[in-house]
Amino acid sequence: MLTRSPLSISSTAEVAPPRFLASRVKAGFSPVAGSQPATEIIEQVRSRLRLQELRAGDRLPTERELSAQFGVSRNSVRQALRSMQEQGLLEIRKGPSGGAVIRDHGAGSVATVLSDLFALGTIRPQDLTEMRVLVGTEVVRLACARASEAEFDRLEANVAAAEEAVRENDLARRTELNLEFHKLLARMTGNALLVAVADAVVGITGQFVSAIERTPNRYVMPFRRRLLRQLRARDAAAATDEMRRHLQRQEVLYLKAHARMQKSR
């Protein structure tokens, strides 16, 4: 089984103190001279990230220092920092050890962008359901090969909690746990890019499901149990086929429900 570093699913993980930049970014940033200083500032920060001169957890210089390095007003610096915060590159921390810090989970910006595209109609419901099949089957294939027994145990606990939510007729909790199920699966792959894409797809699915009829319980929970058995047996062929058939069934149900909703408007 492939050895890998675990990917945390929690969004409330302990935050490490920010690191100073002096050891890596010795020369500071370069002055900008164009008509869109905020855009040029952002591009310089992104360039430093690509060169790994900036990394997750690094704290940028103060607004005053950035203003001097870039040769622009502090208003332009603030505009650039706000944009990078909205894009998921930075978080702005308060207090003596605060400031603009490179985010450790910048992949969240992928979900934000795709969620906006779905809300605008650029990503259509049929695009979403098709992508769920493509991503979901590949996630299961890799999870069979790479997941640990502890990760299977966490997945089983999720299924048990979802079954309890069904018995209590707690639809909101059941939906939350069902979406979390797919996030847990994605983290079993150990592939950070696939996790980012899967999280984005799960987020959009949550938006979509909240507006349409939910999938009947009689299909979902038995599927979860069968998939768990196949994952524990590391039967990639059976698990992948199970996931594909389930997601294709959901695709039909979701698109029919969406069509009915559109007709009723």
WOTA-V823977 format. One record per residue. N is the residue number from 1. OMEGA is omega in whole degrees, 0 to 359 (* if undefined). Layout:
BEGIN
n={N;N}
omega={OMEGA;OMEGA}
END
This chain:
BEGIN
n={1;2;3;4;5;6;7;8;9;10;11;12;13;14;15;16;17;18;19;20;21;22;23;24;25;26;27;28;29;30;31;32;33;34;35;36;37;38;39;40;41;42;43;44;45;46;47;48;49;50;51;52;53;54;55;56;57;58;59;60;61;62;63;64;65;66;67;68;69;70;71;72;73;74;75;76;77;78;79;80;81;82;83;84;85;86;87;88;89;90;91;92;93;94;95;96;97;98;99;100;101;102;103;104;105;106;107;108;109;110;111;112;113;114;115;116;117;118;119;120;121;122;123;124;125;126;127;128;129;130;131;132;133;134;135;136;137;138;139;140;141;142;143;144;145;146;147;148;149;150;151;152;153;154;155;156;157;158;159;160;161;162;163;164;165;166;167;168;169;170;171;172;173;174;175;176;177;178;179;180;181;182;183;184;185;186;187;188;189;190;191;192;193;194;195;196;197;198;199;200;201;202;203;204;205;206;207;208;209;210;211;212;213;214;215;216;217;218;219;220;221;222;223;224;225;226;227;228;229;230;231;232;233;234;235;236;237;238;239;240;241;242;243;244;245;246;247;248;249;250;251;252;253;254;255;256;257;258;259;260;261;262;263;264;265}
omega={183;177;183;176;180;177;183;177;185;175;182;181;181;182;178;178;182;178;177;187;190;184;184;183;187;186;183;180;182;177;177;186;184;182;179;185;181;179;180;176;180;181;177;178;179;178;179;176;180;180;182;171;169;180;179;179;179;176;178;173;180;178;181;180;179;179;180;182;181;181;181;178;177;176;178;178;180;179;179;180;178;180;181;175;179;179;179;180;185;162;181;182;180;173;184;180;183;183;179;186;177;184;177;183;181;179;177;179;177;180;181;181;182;177;178;180;177;179;180;180;178;172;183;178;180;174;180;184;177;180;178;179;182;183;184;181;179;176;181;180;180;180;178;184;193;187;176;177;178;178;175;179;179;178;179;177;177;180;180;179;178;177;177;178;177;180;181;181;178;187;181;180;179;180;179;181;178;177;178;177;182;176;177;178;183;181;176;181;183;182;187;180;178;177;180;180;181;178;179;180;178;180;179;178;177;176;185;184;181;184;183;178;180;178;180;182;186;178;193;188;174;176;181;182;178;181;178;179;181;177;180;177;183;176;186;182;181;182;179;178;179;180;181;181;179;182;176;175;178;179;179;181;182;183;175;179;179;179;178;180;180;180;184;181;*}
END
